[in-house]
Amino acid sequence: MAARRAGMSSVVAHGQPPQSTDRGAAMTEPHTHRLTVPGAEIAYDVRPQPSASVPPLLVIGSPMAASGFGTLAGHFSDRTVVTYDPRGAERSVRTDGASESTPTEHADDLIRLIEATGGGPVDVFATSGGAVNALALVAEHPDLIRTLVAHEPPLAQLLPDRDQALAATTGIRRTYLEDGLGPAMVRFIMLVSHQGPVPDGFVEMPAPEPSAFGLPVEDDGSRDDVLLAQNLVSCTHFAPDVDALREVLSRIVLVAGAESAEQLASRATYALADLLGTSVTVFPGDHAGFLGGEYGMTGQPDDFAKALREVLDGQA
């Protein structure tokens, strides 16, 4: 069951349309805006709280869009919360025709988003690929961030088994280009739910049929998936500026899920902590512990939000 849960968490990252969820009457309704950036049109939402005495909270993922964070945002109705759709995801469209997005591009988008919503400094909760992008941001512009809570950045580049892990991600993209969404997503689910070092020849290992995960069996011919085509390789292959991050370590809290032990993103979080000479804070749930019904999944959102609030309050 643990592998199954982790696998379905990966499908969440793929960005399928969310199911409706009760997010609480106290949550401020989001105001949607659009932002023109080089190569893209970015959609973002602001849940305003003008009386708040703390900085806005920017909640981000990648490729997960704003629709994945409704429950989490609802737990912070006492402060302004900003969410957005990364370039190429859901409401945000690429205008440059590029087939890949990089953490550096995403970080630049985030700079412009922060400037458009008041200029910072802001608190940031960033998960998965969003955490990779936020680490790129804080390394270059620490003045824009008061506290960054980086939840399970999948920095495969930092792992002892980096060669095998990076080969697996490039192999998954190759599978996508050759065979389509279903077979590639099965491999992706296998990779992110695998516990321990990634084995040699991962992409050649036997795999379940896509139908076992509710994935399409037929290839529709498209090759523009926001995860598999645009972000998977550039995100996992990204090497953060460790020296720059050490300089701003007081602004960074690295977080891993209690149920994610030995999975790739969790292992990468601990590897980064070792390089920075810091510790990892454990949050409830797994890689998707904050979900409260979005994408048909529920983690431990109440406990997760409580842990996040405690960290942000402790860093103030």
PyMOL commands that set and color helices and strands:
alter all, ss='L'
color gray80, all
select helices_A, chain A and resi 2-13+66-68+70-74+103-116+129-140+142-144+156-158+162-179+181-193+202-204+210-213+226-236+242-247+249-251+264-276+294-296+301-315
alter helices_A, ss='H'
color red, helices_A
select strands_A, chain A and resi 31-37+40-47+57-60+81-84+93-94+122-127+145-151+252-257+280-283
alter strands_A, ss='S'
color yellow, strands_A
deselect
rebuild
show_as cartoon
